[in-house]
């Protein structure tokens, strides 16, 4: 799963740093940029010291003393998160005084100013401005200072699709709403690589206030190489006023420091009275807005570098604002016509099938804003309602934090046959294309919310293994070593996880078949049956004891005779029985069901610790070490209703886990103290009728809500300290939806 760079791992994390250069501690761990220096006396009260974001190791809740945060305080707040290259987050709780960042930690500058009755206030970003300071000789000199006046943030509300900030200053309440739509079942809209920002102002004191809003992005949205040349241009359409930002030297289908080295960034607002724009040196643009409340339309950044940090600014005059809110809307996007190199063939973004060009798509996205908010309201309500029904407010908090992150690791393309495919990037660990053992932990979000999206993610993996040149009898690990190059491994040289990946594929396919219309499911099972049977036959030859094989938790070190890996393979054989039944192979269906029952009997007998009430980490624990691990692969047994694991084993493990939890969760496996949030929720789903299920939810929530590491939701962390061990922004957090996936599978098959 993760083998990129050797980390500087703290000894307390219990991680083997030599494990194939695993655990890259990249990005923004611990960063929290203080905003208190920006706050004048009016804005500091009543926030006071609470305005300072906690530094690494500080109190996790310090910034919440006055500004309410519901239903969870995100480690990093998702702002614009739609696909692997449009992924910007706030590594803090407070919007003013903190710079947004790309998922890996590079700044993606976005600054917001509100001019209220002629006085300018900072409401977003780490704004600077040129100030005139007396020089002591009855004159003045210009100096760059922090913005002198910042609005006071009073609330942050996070939903499945939105991050909504509320701020006050100058007699005005400002609502800043970042909406990254998630569109289940609507491939056209889901394929649009754009995100909304809305800034709304209303009077708080009964008076009418003149309000103008300024928003800028900076050149580092195109990448973090300071020498990189940029091209800034107008890209107006009939419906919008737009800046475009691109690299002067495009490198199609290549990455630079995780950024796309091709395509263009869009920064846009609907065409309307009172709109102005300007590009150039950021301090000059801000000074112009502070003085005039508008911009002059010029472009002094047409050719520049990231080092010069050009700003692309938009300003909207909201006019007199009273009790009713007046709004300014903005769109940010990252647009590429070609997305993936699949086995030497460039695949186009799916949006190119639905729109003549990016300008037509942008106009559609602007025009769809009101309807998009209505759909988002409905989806937000559904996710929150369903999550609370399963695991209460803490589970709601985890689900709303995870949805955009899961979808944001994927993108839709036109497959070679002209039908929609989806690809996944293994963000922050290996960077592989469509890694099977990353897709599997992410898959519950689509099992619950959008089964057809899971099918589209599976299609490239099936196509490659079936006819793309994959030479081995088990499922591939990934489609390519470095996104977006899905060039395969026809030489067979990849990170093999034979039982792991074969089991993952069979389980995910069986799960999708249970949610698909019956005729479609039957046709799919028949079409892919020879390949799936080959994988199942491999599992038969290597079970019930998989011996020594690599598995998804490779960062923990080598495990031989893994009880958890064996369980996955055994349930996968039962899954193959379900596939065989749908494909019309009744004899095979009976064979695989019987083989799974035989193997689970061996498993239950040989995995039991002879001296303690739990299953061991490995078969044949002859050393009497009393090792154990989190049996998250029991999830598939509940998901598919195979009923293999004996009830007494479930009860024994649930009771054991309840006694082994640390402050922030259940250790993944002894002797280590770290946990994985996705696997914790897989385990909660498997043991949903046991008290430990809610305990697992509550403790993962405690970690996410309280960790001092301000990075996009990390999935590998210490259960003792609540600190990040490795990874961030990974789509595996789709596994948070595992309890909801099991619940959705309880519906009768169609």
N, C-alpha and C positions, 0 to 999 in steps of 0.2 A: 504493500500500500504506500509506503513512504521511504524512499531511499535516495535523498538528493544531496544533502550537505551535512557534514558533521556539526552537531550543535555544541554550544557551550552549556552543558546541562548541569544544573545545580545537583549536588549529590543527594539532596533530599528528595529528588523526584523519582528515585528508584529505577531509572531508565538506563539500560545498557547503551552507552554512547557509541560503541563499536559496531552495533548491529547494522551493517551495510550502510554506514553513513546516514542513519535514519534521523528523524526528529530535527528538522531544520527550524531553529527558533528565529524566524524571520519577522520583519515587520515592526509592529508598534507596541510590543509588550510593555506595559507600564506607562506608556506615554499619556499624560493628561496635562494639557496646556492651560495654565492658570489664566483666568479672565478678570481677576479682581482689580488689576491695575487699571482696567478700562472703566471702572465704575465710579462716577462722581458721587457726592454725598447723597443725592436724591435716590440714585439707583442702588446704592449699597444698603439702604434701609428698606425692608428688614432683612435682606439676605446676609449682610455682614460677611463674616468669615466663611459662611457656607457657599459663597460665590466661587471659592477656590476649589477646583477639582482636585480630588485626592491624588497624590503622587503614588508611584509604585510602593506598595507596602503600607499605604495609608489606610484610614478608615474607609471602608467601602461605601458607606452611606453618608459621608460628610456633606456631599453636595445636595442631598435631598432635604436638608433641614427645613427649608422654606418652600422650595419648588416641589410640588407634588409630582410623583411619577407613578403611573398606573399602566397595566397591571404588573409590570416588572421594570426594574432599572436595567436597561440593556448594557452589557459590557461595552458595546459600541452601537450607536443608533444607526439603523439603515436609513440612508437618505435617498440615493438613486441606485437601486440594485435590481437590474433586469437581465443581465447576462454576464459572462466572465470578464468582459472589457468595459462594462458599465456597472461599476461596483464601488460606490463611494459611501463612506460611513463617517459618523462623528465619533471620535474616540473619547467621548466625554458625555456628560449629561446636559451641560449648559450650552446653548447655541451661541450666544455672544461670547467672544473671547477665545474660541477654540476653532482650529482649522480642520475642515474635512479632509479625509484621506482615502486614497485608493485602498483596496482590501489589504495590500501587502505593506502599507505604511507610508508610501510616498504621498506628499501633499497633493491634493486636487483642490486648489483654492476656490472658495466660493464665499463672497462677502455680501452682506445685505445691510443697507442703510435706509432709514426712514426719516424724511424731513417733515417735521411736524411744526406747523406755524413758523416756518423759517429756521428752526433749530434742528440740526441733524443728530440722529441717534444711531448707534451701531446695534443691530439685532442679530447679526450672524457673522461668524468668522473672526479671524485675528486681525481686524482692521488697523491700518496705520494711516496717518495723515500728516501733511506738512503744517506745522504750527509756526506762528510768528512769536518769537520769544524776545523780550527786552534784553539788549546786550550790555546794559549797565552804563552806556554812554549816550543815553537818551535816544537810542536807535533800536532797531529790531533786526533779528536774524532768523532765517528759516531753519527749522530742525524737524526731523521726522520723529513723531511721538505716537504713542497709543492714542486711539480715538478718545476724545475727551468725555464722551457721554454714551453710556450703554443702557439699553432697556433692561428691565429686571424680569427675568424669566420666572413665571409663577407655576407653570405646569408643563409636563410632558406626558402625552398619552400615546401608547403604542398599540396599533391594531395589526391584524395580519397583513395588511397592505399599506399602512400609513404610519408615519411618525409625525405627530401633531404637537407643536410647541406653542405655548401662550406666553406673551410678554407684555409688559406695561411700561409706559413712559410718556411724558408730555400730555397727560390727560387722555391718552389713546391706548386701547388694547389691540395688540397685533397677534393674529393667528398665522403661523407659518406651517403649512401642511405639505409634507413630502409624500407623494403617492406613487408607488411603483406597482402598477396594476398586475394582478395575477388573473388570468382569464381561462379557467377550466373549460375545456370543450370548444374553445374558440381559437383555432390555430392561427388565423389571420391576425387577430389582435395580440395574441401571445408572442407572435414573431416580431412585433415592432420593438426595436431596441431603444426605447425612449421612456422618460419618466417625467412626471408632473411636479411642479412646485407652485403652490398658491399662497399669496400673502394677502391677508384680509385685515382691514382696519375699521374700528368702530370707536365712537366716543365713549368714554367712561364717566365723564363729569357733567353731561347734559349740554355742553357747549359744542359748537361746530368747529372742527379743526381742519385746516388745509394740510393735506398729506400727499407727499410724493414718495415713491418707493424706488430704490436703486438696487439692482442685483448684478453681480459680476462673477464670471469665472475667469481663471487665469490659465496661462499657456501650459502649465504642468498637467492639465487634463490629457494632453497628447503624449505624455511621457516624462520621465524624470532625468533624462540625460541633459545636463546643462548646456552642452554644446549643440544640441539638436536644433536645426533650423526649422522654423515654423512659417506657415502661410495662413494669414488671417484675411478673410474676405466676407463680403456681404453675400447672403444667400436668400434674399427676400422672395417670398411667394405672394400670391394674391391675398392670402389670409394671414400672413405673419411677417414680422420683421426679425431677421435671423442673421447671426454671425456663424461662420464656419471656421473651424480650426483643423489644420492638417499638417503633417510632416512634409517638409520640402522634398525629402527623398523617401518616398514610400517603399516599403519592403513587403509586398503582398504575401499573405499567409505566413508571416513571421512574427515573433514576439521580441520585445526588448524590455527586460526587467518586468515581465508579466503583462506589460501593456501591449496592445495591438500595434504593430509597426506599420499599419496601413489603415485606410479608411479616414473618416472625418468625424470630428466632434461638432455637434449642433447646439446652439444656444439661442433660444427663440422666444418671442412673445407675440400674442395675436395683434394684428394690425388694428389700431383704434386711435381715437383722438387722445392726445396727451402722451403718446409714446415717443421716446427719443433714444438714441443709441450712439455709442462711441467706442473706439478701440485705441489702445495705446498704453502709455505708462500709467500704472494703476493709481499712483498718488495724484497725478494730474487729473485723472478722471474723477476721483473722489472729491478733490478740491472743487472741480467744476460743478459737480452735483450739489455740494454743500452750499456753494455760493448762489447758484441759479435754480436749483431744483430740476434741472434738465441737462441733457447732453447735446453736443453740437453736431453729431452726425459724421465726424471725421474718422479716418482710420490711419493712425500713425504706427500701426503694428503689422502692416501688410507683409513685411519680411522681417523676422526677428528671431530670437533664440529663446529657449527655455530659461537660460540664465538671465536674460533681460526681463523675464516674467511679464509678458504683455497681459493686459486685462481686456476682456470683451464684456462691455457693460450695456445694460438695458435699463431704462428708467420709465416709470409710468406715473403720470399725475392722476391721482384718484379724486382730485377735487375736494370739495367740502365733505367731511365725513361726520355723520351724526350717529344716532343710535343704531341705525341699520348698517351692516357691514358693507364696505366697498372693497373690491378685490382686484389684484393684479395676478395674471397667470403667466407661468414660464414653463418651458420644456427644455430638458437637456437630453441629448442622445449621443450614441456612438454608432455610426452607420458604416457597414461594409457590405458591398454587393457579394463578394466571394467570402465564404466563411471557413471552409474545411478543405484540406487536400485529402481526399479519400482514395487511397491506392493509386495515386498519380493523377486523379481526376479532381479538379477544383469543383466543389459543390457550392451553389449559390444559396444565399439566405432565402428562407421561405417567403419573406415579405416581398421579394422581387416577383413572385408569382401573382401577387394581389395588387401591386402598385406599379405604375409606369416608371417611377424613379423615387428617390428619397424625398423630393419636394412634394410630390403627390401624397406620399405617406405622412409627411409632416403636417400638411394641411388637414388630412383625415384625422390625425391624432389630436390636433387642436380642436377640430370640430366635434370630436367624440368626447371631449372632456366632461361635459355634464353627465352624459350617459355612463361614462367610465366611473364617475364618482358614485352613481346610483348602484352600479354593479358591485363596486368595492364595498359599499355599505352593506349590501346583502351578503357578500362573501365574508366580510368581517363578522357580521352577526352570526352567520352559520358556524364559522370556526370557533368563535367564543362560546356560543351556546353548546356545541357538541363537546368541546373540551371541558367546560365546567361540569357537564353531565357525567363525564368519565372520571375526572380527577380534580375538580374544584378549581378555584381561582389560580392556584399555583400552576396547574396544568395548562390553563388558559394562557398564563404568562409565557410559558415555554413554547406553546404552539404559535402565538402571535410573533414571537421573536424569531422563529425558525422558518416560516413559510417563504418569505422573500429570499432568504439565504439558500434554501434548497433549489428553488426555481432559478435563482441567479447564477448557479453553477452550470447552467445548460443553455442551449440555443437550438432553434429549429432551422432546418435546411431543406432544400429540395434534394431528395435522394436520387440515385442514378436512374430510377424508373419514373421520376417525376412525382412521386408521392412524398408526403412529409416524413422526414426522419428527425431525430433529436440526438445531439451529442452532449456529453458531459465532460467538464474539465475537472481533473483531480486537483483542485485548488489547494495551494500551500503545502502539499506534501510532495507528490512526485511530478505533478503537471502532466500526467498521462492523459490520453484520450479515452474516454468511456471505460475507465477501469471497472471491471466487474465487481470487485469487492469494495468499491466505493458506491457504485450504483445500488448494490443490494442494501446496505444500511440506509441509503437515501430513499429507497423505493416505497416505504410505507406512506409517505405523503401523497404519492400518486395512487397507491392502492385505495386510499381513503377518498381523495378529492378528484382525481383525474386519471382513471385507469388507462384511457387511450394514450395519454402522454407516456406512461410506462411502456406501452407497446412500441411507441415511436423510438424510445430510448433503446429498446431491445433489438429493433430491426437491423441497425448496422452491425451489431455483434453477431447476430444470426447469419447475416449475409456474408460477412467475412469468414466465419467458421464453415459455412456451407459451400461457398464457391469462390472465396477470395484468396485461397492459397495457404490457409493455416494448416500445418502439417501434422498436428498431434491428435491423439484420440480423446482428449479431454478439452474442456472449454478454455479459451484464451484468457489471459489476465487483462489485456487492454488492446486497444486498436492502434496505439502508437505511443512512442516514448515521450513525445512533447507536443502538446496542443499548440496549434491546430493541425499538426501533421499526423493524420490517421493513415500512416504508411504500412501498418501491419508488422508482422514478425514472421514472414514466410521462411526465414532461416531457422525458425524455432527458438531463437535466442531472446528470451524474455524472462520475467520473474514468474516462474511457474508456481501455481497453487492449484494442483489438479483437482483434489476433492473439493476444496473451497469454491473455486470458480464454477465447476460443473454443478455442484449442489446449489449455488446461488442462482444459476441460470434456470435450472429445473424448477426451483421453488418460485422464482418470480414469474415464470411462464405459467405455471399452474395457478398462481394467484390471479394473474390477468385473465386466464380462461374462465375463472369463476365469476368475474365481473363483466365479461363480454357477452353480447347477445349470443344465444346458443348456436345459431347457424354460423356466425362469424368465428366463434370459438372452435367449432368442429373443423371448419375449413383450415384454420391456422394450425390446429394440431395435426391434421393430415399432411399439410404442406411441409412441416418441419419435422415430421416424425422420424425419418432416418437419422438425422443429426442428433435429435434428443435421445433416441435409442442408443446411439453410439456412446454418448456421455453416460447414460444409465448403465450400460454394460461395463464401462470403465469403473464406475462406482462399485458395481457388484464384485469386480475382481479385487477391489482394494478395501472392502469392508467385511466384517464390522470393525476391524482395527486398521486404521490408515497407515500405521507404521510411522516413519519419519517423513513428514511433508511440511513444506512451508504453508503458513496460513495467515489470515488477514492481520492478526495482531503480531506481526513479525518484529515490531519494535520491542516486544517483551523477551525476545530471544527464542532459541530453538525449543520446540516441544515435540517429543516423540510419543506416540500412542495417545494423542490428544482425545480426551473424552468429549470435549465440546465439538471438535471437528468431526469426530465419528458421528455424533448426533446429527449434525447438519447433513452428512451424507446419507444416513439412514432415513431421515425425513424426506430427503430428496428422492429416494427410491419410491417412497409412498406417493410423492408428488408425480413421479413418472407413471405410477399406476393410474392416477386421475387423468393424465394426458392420454394414456393408452385407451382408457374407457371412452373418452371423447372422440378419439380417432377411429373408433370401431374395432379395436383389438382387444376383445374381451379376455382372451387367454393371457395376453401380456399383462392386462390390468390385474388379473388374479395373481399372476406370478409375482409382480412387483409388490403387491400388498402383502403377500405371504413372506417374501424375502425380507421386507421391512420389519414385519412382526418377529421373524426369527432373529434378525440382527439386534432388535431392541432388547430382546431377552438376554442376549449375550452382553449387551451394553450395560443393562441394569445390574447384572450379576458381577461383572468385572470392574465396574467403576466405583462400587461402594467402598468407602473407607472402612476397614475392619475395626477401627478404634474410635470413630467419631460419627455423628449423625449427619453425614454429608457425602456427596460424591467427590472423588478425587479429581485432581487436575488431569491425571494421566491414568491409563490402565496400568496394572502391575506396579503399584507404588510400593515396591519391595523395600525401599529404604525407610518406610514408615514415617515419611516426612509430614504427612497430614496436609498435603497441598490441596488447594481447591481453587476454583475459578467461577466466574459468573457464567452460568449456562444460558447465554442469551440465544443460543440456537434452539432452545425450546419454543421460541416465538413462532417458528414455522409450523410446529405441531398444532398450536392453537389457531394460527392463521388459516391453515388448510383443513382444519378439523380432522386430522388423521388419527388423533386419539392414541398415539403410540406410547407416550410416556406414562408409566403407571401413576395412579393418583397418590400412592404413598410416597413416591419419589418427589412429586411436586410439593406435597405438604412438608416433607423433610427439608427440601432445599429452601422453601419459603421461610420456615422457622429458623434455619441456620443463617440465612441472609439477614433476617431481622436483627439477629444478635451481632452481626459483623459490621454493620454500617458505621462509618465514621461521620464526622460532622457534616461533610459535603458529599457523602454517598458511599456506595459499596465498591470496594477495591475490585479491579478487573480480575486479578489473580494474585495470590500470595506467591512470593514474599513482597510484591510491589504494593504501593499504597495509592497508585493512580487509578482513575476510573475513566470510562468513555461514556459520555452522555447518551449517545445513540444506543449503545448496548444496554445501558441502564434502563432505558425506556422499552427496549425489546424485552427485557426481563420483566418489567412491570406489566407488559401486555401478556406475557406467558402466564404470569401469576396474578392475573387481574382479580381473582376472587379471594386473594390472600391479603392480610394486612400489610405485608411488605410492599405491595404495589404502590400504595399511597405514600409509604415511607420513601421509596425510591424517587417518586415524583417530587416530593417535598425537598429532598436533599439535593437533587439536581437544580431545583429552583433556587435553593439557598446559595449554591455555587454561582449560578448565572447572575443572580440579583446582587450578590455581594462581592464578587471577585474584584480585586484592585487592578487587574490586567484589562486595559481598555482596548481590546481587539474584537473584531467580529467573532461572535459566539464560538469559542474554542471547544473542541470535543474531547481533548485529552488533558486531564487536569488532576491536581493532587486532592484527594479526599480529606487530607489532614489540614492543609493550609488554604485550600480554595484558589491556589495559584495555577496559572497555565503551565503545562509541561511542554506542549507542542501543538502546532496546527492552529488555523483560524479561517473563518469564512468558508469552511468546507461544506459542500452540499450534503454530506452525511447527516447533517442535523435534520434532514427529512425523516430520520429515524425517530425523532421526537413524536411523530404521529403514529407510532406502532400501536398503542392502545386503540386509537381510532380506526386504524386499518383492520384490526381484529374485529372490532364492533361492526364495521361495514361488511365484513365477510360473512357475518351471521345472517345476512339477508339471503333468502333462497336464490339459488342459481337460476338464471334466466334460460 
